[in-house]
Structures are given as C-alpha cells and as structure tokens.
Amino acid sequence: MSDTLHTSLQRIGAAASEVMILCDALEDSPLWLKDVKGRYQWVNRSFLLNFGFENRDDVLGRSDYDLCSLQLAEQYRVDDERVLAGERIVGRVELIGRYDHTSRWCSTTKIPLHDRKGKVVGTAGITRPLSITAGVVRHEPMSLAIRLISEQVGRSPTNADLARACGLSQRAFERQFHAHYRCTPQIYIRQLRARLSCHALVNSRKSMAEISTEFGYADQSHFNREFRRFMGETPGSYRERHQR
C-alpha cells in the first residue's frame, strides 16, 4: 500500500504546509479549503485571480454567497452538504463564477477534510476550465445535456431530447448522467428549477404567479410544493428571509 502524502513528508522530515506553496503554481486551477459553515479558510493564487482579488485576506472568512451569484452559491452549498456528509465529488462538470460576473464550464473535484479522530471538519476543492469550442465543452457529453437543460429549464426537455444532444442512446445517457450527478435527469431539472427561482425570488419584485410561469411550473401550488421539496421551505418564506 502506498504511503500517504503526509506519511511521505514525515519520513523525510518536511512540513506538510510547505507543499501548499505549490498550489499557487497551479495555473488557471482555483483551489480552496472551507470550514463546515462554508467559509473559506485558504485559497490559492489562481482562485484570487478568478474572482479578482489581490490578497487572501480579502477572501478568508467569506462564503460563496459573498463571492458569487445567489444561483451559483446555492448550487455550491448543496454540493458542500454532500461532501460534509462524507461523499467525494469527482470531475463534476459545472459552471464556475468569475470576477467579471460571467461563468465558465469547469471540472470540479471536492473532498471532505477530517481531523485526527476522523471527524469531518471542512471541505477542499479544485476546479479547472474545460476546453470550449463554440460554447460547447469538448469530450464532456454530459455538459451538452446540462447546457440544454439550462437553456430550456422552463420547458423540461425529455430524456430522449437530452440523449440526442449528447449523441448517446437514451439508456446510455441516463446511466452516465446518474453516474455524474447521482440523480436522474428529471430530478436534476426539478432541482435546478428550484435553485434558479431563488434568484428571482430575492432579486426581483415578480409575483409568485409570474415566477411560477417563468420556471415552467403548472401553477403557484405546484411551485410551492416543488420548492419546499428541494429547498426545505416555501418560496414565500425564502423570499422573506433573504430580503430582510
């Protein structure tokens, strides 16, 4: 069994913290450490450049809600909860925000951080941009489905539509999608609808009926049920809590 990095460093008498210096040499690959509340405890130079910061002190102690759009922050927090429960997320294709309020497709890996007793005390992650041609990610068929879902989130593309966009059979698509996102395409769409509606709830004066229609819900009652299922509260309470 191969040694862990920590064991190897101990064997030669090196401090583990010195290895972190190498993380600043990772070009265009933001890396970060967070505590259990989602607050950044360390980030590399690439992370700072991605978000337009000069110093780590400008980031430490802040969360994704301070750095990203509400839509993306909600997505990241949901993933962090999975990692804090002990799960690893490897090579997930997702949108990552940038300093200029744009976003780009990246492949992200996140792991839980444990103390000496095995308790999860935080998360660590690294992401890298994927090659883009004409707005489409190369060699990442699932990203084609995610792009179509994002563009048609209010219309609910079928699994057949998504499989066709990825150049896969429906069965192969559904299997690969579940392996990437740990849920079915239709559950993903329903989760995404709820997450995307958060932005409209907090940053617009649209009525519940207008938001329901915008995100493809049959009616306001349907919106309430789906939002509560995925966000743990009603759209009305979410709006009130974030607009205080």
C-alpha positions in Angstrom: 0.0 0.0 0.0 1.5 3.3 -1.0 2.3 6.0 1.6 0.0 9.0 2.1 1.5 12.4 1.3 1.6 13.2 5.0 3.5 10.0 5.8 6.0 10.6 3.0 6.6 14.1 4.2 7.1 12.9 7.8 9.6 10.3 6.6 11.9 13.0 5.1 11.2 15.5 7.9 9.3 18.0 5.7 6.5 20.2 6.9 3.2 19.5 5.2 2.3 23.2 4.9 5.3 23.7 2.6 3.6 21.6 -0.1 0.8 24.2 -0.2 3.2 26.6 -1.8 3.0 24.5 -4.9 -0.7 25.2 -5.1 0.0 28.8 -6.0 1.8 27.4 -9.1 -1.4 25.8 -10.4 -2.2 27.9 -13.5 -5.9 28.5 -14.0 -6.9 25.9 -11.4 -8.5 27.5 -8.4 -8.1 25.5 -5.2 -9.8 26.2 -1.8 -10.3 25.0 1.7 -13.6 25.7 3.6 -14.8 25.1 7.1 -18.1 23.3 7.9 -20.1 26.5 7.6 -18.8 27.1 4.0 -16.4 29.9 4.9 -13.1 30.0 3.0 -10.0 29.2 5.2 -7.4 29.1 2.4 -7.4 29.7 -1.4 -4.6 29.6 -3.9 -3.4 32.4 -6.2 -5.5 31.1 -9.2 -8.6 31.4 -7.0 -7.8 35.0 -6.2 -7.3 35.8 -9.9 -10.5 34.1 -10.9 -12.5 36.3 -8.5 -10.4 39.5 -9.0 -8.9 39.7 -5.5 -5.4 40.8 -4.6 -4.9 39.2 -1.2 -6.1 36.1 0.6 -7.3 38.3 3.5 -10.0 39.6 1.1 -11.5 36.1 0.9 -10.8 34.3 4.1 -13.9 34.0 6.3 -16.2 34.8 3.4 -18.6 32.3 1.7 -19.8 31.7 -1.8 -22.8 33.9 -1.0 -20.3 36.8 -0.7 -18.5 36.0 -3.9 -21.0 34.5 -6.4 -24.5 35.0 -7.6 -27.2 33.5 -5.4 -27.9 30.9 -8.1 -24.4 29.6 -8.1 -23.9 29.9 -4.4 -27.0 27.8 -3.7 -25.6 25.1 -6.1 -22.2 25.1 -4.4 -23.7 24.9 -0.9 -25.9 21.9 -1.8 -22.7 20.1 -3.1 -20.8 21.1 0.1 -23.5 19.5 2.2 -23.0 16.2 0.3 -19.2 16.4 0.9 -19.7 17.2 4.6 -21.7 14.0 4.8 -18.6 12.2 3.7 -19.1 12.0 -0.1 -16.5 12.8 -2.7 -17.4 14.7 -5.8 -15.0 13.9 -8.6 -14.8 15.5 -12.1 -18.2 17.2 -11.9 -18.9 19.5 -14.9 -20.5 22.7 -13.7 -20.5 26.5 -14.1 -18.0 28.4 -12.0 -18.4 32.2 -11.5 -15.7 34.7 -12.3 -14.7 38.3 -11.3 -16.5 39.8 -14.3 -19.8 38.2 -13.4 -19.5 35.7 -16.2 -19.1 32.0 -15.7 -17.4 29.1 -17.5 -17.7 25.4 -17.7 -15.2 23.6 -15.4 -14.5 20.2 -14.0 -14.6 20.3 -10.2 -13.5 17.8 -7.5 -14.4 18.2 -3.9 -13.4 16.1 -0.9 -14.2 16.1 2.9 -11.4 17.1 5.3 -11.1 15.1 8.5 -9.4 15.7 11.9 -7.2 13.1 13.6 -10.2 11.4 15.0 -11.9 11.1 11.7 -14.5 13.8 12.1 -15.3 15.9 9.0 -14.2 19.5 9.8 -14.4 21.0 6.3 -14.1 20.6 2.6 -11.4 21.1 0.0 -11.9 21.6 -3.8 -10.1 22.2 -7.0 -11.6 23.1 -10.4 -10.2 23.6 -13.9 -11.7 25.1 -17.0 -12.7 22.8 -19.8 -11.8 23.3 -23.4 -14.6 25.2 -25.2 -15.4 25.4 -28.9 -18.4 27.5 -30.0 -19.7 27.4 -26.4 -19.6 23.6 -26.1 -17.4 21.6 -23.8 -15.2 19.1 -25.7 -15.1 15.5 -24.6 -17.7 16.1 -21.9 -21.0 14.7 -23.3 -22.9 15.4 -20.1 -22.1 19.1 -20.4 -24.1 19.2 -23.6 -27.1 18.0 -21.6 -26.5 20.5 -18.8 -26.3 23.3 -21.3 -29.6 22.2 -22.9 -31.3 21.9 -19.5 -30.0 25.4 -18.5 -31.3 26.9 -21.8 -34.7 25.2 -21.5 -35.2 25.0 -17.8 -38.7 26.3 -18.1 -39.6 23.7 -20.8 -38.4 20.4 -19.3 -36.5 18.7 -22.2 -37.2 15.0 -22.2 -34.5 12.3 -21.6 -34.8 11.5 -25.3 -34.0 15.1 -26.2 -31.0 15.2 -23.9 -29.7 11.9 -25.0 -29.9 13.0 -28.7 -28.0 16.2 -27.8 -25.2 14.1 -26.3 -25.1 11.7 -29.2 -26.0 8.7 -26.9 -28.7 6.2 -26.6 -31.3 7.1 -24.0 -30.3 4.2 -21.8 -26.6 5.1 -22.0 -27.3 8.7 -21.4 -29.4 8.0 -18.3 -26.7 5.7 -16.9 -23.9 8.3 -17.5 -26.0 11.2 -16.2 -26.7 9.3 -12.9 -23.0 8.4 -12.5 -22.1 12.2 -12.9 -24.8 13.8 -10.8 -26.2 11.0 -8.6 -29.7 11.6 -9.7 -32.0 11.2 -12.7 -32.0 13.9 -15.4 -35.6 14.9 -14.5 -34.8 15.2 -10.8 -31.8 17.3 -11.7 -34.1 19.6 -13.8 -36.5 19.9 -10.9 -33.7 20.8 -8.5 -32.3 23.3 -11.0 -35.7 25.0 -11.4 -36.0 25.5 -7.7 -32.4 26.8 -7.4 -32.8 29.2 -10.3 -36.1 30.5 -9.0 -34.2 31.6 -5.8 -32.6 34.5 -7.8 -36.0 35.8 -9.0 -37.4 35.5 -5.5 -34.7 37.6 -3.9 -33.7 40.0 -6.7 -37.0 40.8 -8.4 -40.4 42.1 -7.5 -42.2 39.5 -9.6 -45.2 37.8 -8.1 -45.2 34.2 -7.2 -47.5 33.5 -10.1 -45.1 35.2 -12.5 -42.1 33.2 -11.2 -44.1 30.0 -11.3 -44.8 30.6 -15.0 -41.2 31.7 -15.8 -39.7 28.5 -14.5 -42.3 26.1 -16.0 -44.4 25.2 -13.1 -48.0 24.3 -13.8 -49.3 26.8 -11.2 -48.3 28.5 -8.0 -49.4 25.5 -5.9 -47.0 23.3 -7.9 -44.2 25.8 -7.4 -44.8 25.8 -3.7 -44.7 22.0 -3.4 -41.5 21.6 -5.6 -39.7 24.5 -3.9 -40.4 23.2 -0.5 -39.3 19.7 -1.5 -35.9 20.8 -2.7 -35.2 23.9 -0.7 -36.8 22.9 2.6 -39.1 25.9 2.9 -41.8 27.7 0.9 -40.9 30.3 -1.8 -42.6 33.0 0.3 -40.5 32.2 3.4 -37.3 32.0 1.4 -38.0 35.5 -0.1 -38.9 37.0 3.2 -35.7 35.5 4.9 -33.4 36.8 2.2 -35.0 40.2 1.8 -34.8 41.2 5.4 
